[in-house]
Amino acid sequence: YLIYKHNIFFLNVSSLHIALCLPGALWMCIVLNPHCKPEQKAAWLRQLKKWNSVDVCPLEDGNHGNELPNLTNSLPQGAHGNQDSGTRPHRTVFTRAIEACDLHWQDSHLQHIINDDLYTNYCYHDNTENSLFDSRSWPLWHEHVPTACARVDALRSHGYPREALRLAIAIVNTLRRQQQKQLELFRNHKKDLLHKGVTSITNLEGWVGHPLDPIGTLFSTLMETGRGDEDSSQGGFLDFSGTKIELHLFPSTRRFLEEGESYLALAVETALMGLGQQRIMPDGLYAQEKVCRNEEHLIAKLQEVDLDDTLVKIFRKQAVFLLEGGPYSGLGELIYRESVPMHTFAKYLFTCLLPHDAELAYKIALRAMRLPVLESMAPSGDMSRPHHIVSVVPNRYPRWFTLSHIESQQCELASTMLTAAKGDARRLETVLESIQKNIHSSSHIFKLAQDAFKIATLMDSLPDITLLKVSLELGLQVMRMTLSTLNWRRREMVRWLVTCATEVGVYALDSIMQSWFTLFTPTEATSIVATTVMSNSTIVRLHLDCHQQENLASSARTLALQCAMKDPQNCALSALTLCEKDHIAFETAYQIVLDAATTGMSYTQLFTIARYMEHRGYPMRAYKLATLAMVHLNLSYNQDTHPAINDVLWACALSHSLGKNELAAIIPLVVKSVKCATVLSDILRRCTLTTPGMVALHSRRNSGKLMSLDKAPLRQLLDATIGAYINTTHSRLTHISPRHYSEFIEFLSKARETFLMAHDGHIQFTQFIDNLKQIYKGKKKLMMLVRERFG
């Protein structure tokens, strides 16, 4: 058989490759053919078992982990079942069809349901759970719901739409009766369950996302009939499996509908019951994605239905059931930790109910915001299942492969509520509390904060201050959540929060600066928050007077000083910049730098601040910081391209410009920190070109004479430079290669220039060259080059 859109074609299926093209639900339809002969079923069973035993046979849920029991064979029919397939380590795409081979159609109650439009029993008063009739004497069909719905699908697929409709109505009436009884059962035990604070999961296999798609089958069966009803007045035809059937569409089956109820309404209510069912999240990526897809597909079908008063009543009725349904409802007061979240479904319910019953809509949406799987690692309830339901205990930490999708749907639900609650302070406060309690993703909370900000500041209206405050609160939560964790959007988040606080008002800006240490790192607080607060654009945006400006600036300076104390390495320069216009604050910031210079700051940071001080007109302070920086610096002989070289040259030039004493004080520091000969020679040459102090302030007196190379401090610098050239020469010769010979000769030429600056330099250099010839006489070619150049 090949079944496609309820059309049956007879094919000779003997290849596993062809068999795998058909989903498990269609194999169920094949073996559940009401007129399938025993020998045919036996042949199918042999073939299915053969395929099922192949190693490459795909699993039903696409997962090799957890295994469910033989749910189909736990039903009244087929109690013994196919134990060999039921005890297989995994359930394959053929397992359900194999189990279904035990099912039959000979049950007299089932035969009456599918063959008799007038099948009632007004004398039947048994009100037990498995009663064959309800209180209205309408027939019920108690069978494992997916299996019962597979019968409906089989009837439709094999050309029995009338029979399929009768059975579908009986199943739905059974579901409605069970829902009512479940509600009554929970209400009787509600106090005890809520006191314990735990709940059980009643459905390991949910109806939405199930391999047999039971709710989808019932919904499509009833919807096709319902659409036919709408068109029947026009005398059209409904095309079932290529067969034209007159659209009187089984009017006698209406006796099993409520007064004024339509097939369409019954279909909608069935979908709502299935979507709201509390069910455990299945294992495996494929199964979890299927749950999401089926839910979204069913909701998309529901969205095609125009809501009238009758349907709105159904929505209200089911919403109440969901809120009060306890462990049977995904929106009950207590839910099992690993049950499928209701965010997508609740968003649909919220949108539908909002125009008609806003209070109920918000109750549903707020209840659905929960995501207990992220609350803690410990289980929130037990896995025991009531009375006849099979118990499975997969003790495991859930691997929710679709968690990112689920969290995005949770975020969408929250955003929908925020949008709807604009202008309603009470609602906004409630939604805000729910977001802060239930959403654990900083990125999603940030998105909600941005959404709220956009909604609150629409161009065509004045800002909604209440919604702006909600946006700010969400932003503050994001800051606290991401303060100690890495987040690549953190800088964007901080900038956005300052923008949001600016829109709220000056008091909001002052508040975040007062509590900056709970929201920002010191670097963020100074470089972004305080800097933005003190910018002209912020002052203009807030329309501040002079007094308000000064108060805000004072708060920003206080923040900057606190940050500089906490993290002087990264915040000192920003603090100095922010405190420029306040003498006391500026002096305090400078003192913080001096206190941290000996232990907590690097030479790079100190040089940067020193250059800033010179730029601001404080050369002596710049000199002081430069000398502190030199203490931390260490330039080895071969670091002639080190980035700090420019800073060293600048520090020496600054000292030279200030006078002889300052230059004399810094040269010993240079000699101690710098071992690179070329850098030392550059400093020496610059110091001999001009007189110290000549470019200093006019009030400074200086001798106007060049400093002698034979006296301190230049003598010390000269000796250090010559010594550096000697040490560097020996270091380079240790591992020199022929391709560097010419470069080495040029290096010696520069060394000679420095040697000759001493009064006996010519003699020293000659001795130096002679020593090289003696020590490195094995490098004949190199020494030959040395003789050619230096004799």
Beta strands, then each sheet from edge to edge (+ up, - down):
strand 1: 2-4
strand 2: 7-9
strand 3: 237-240
strand 4: 243-246
sheet 1: 1+ 2-
sheet 2: 3+ 4-
end
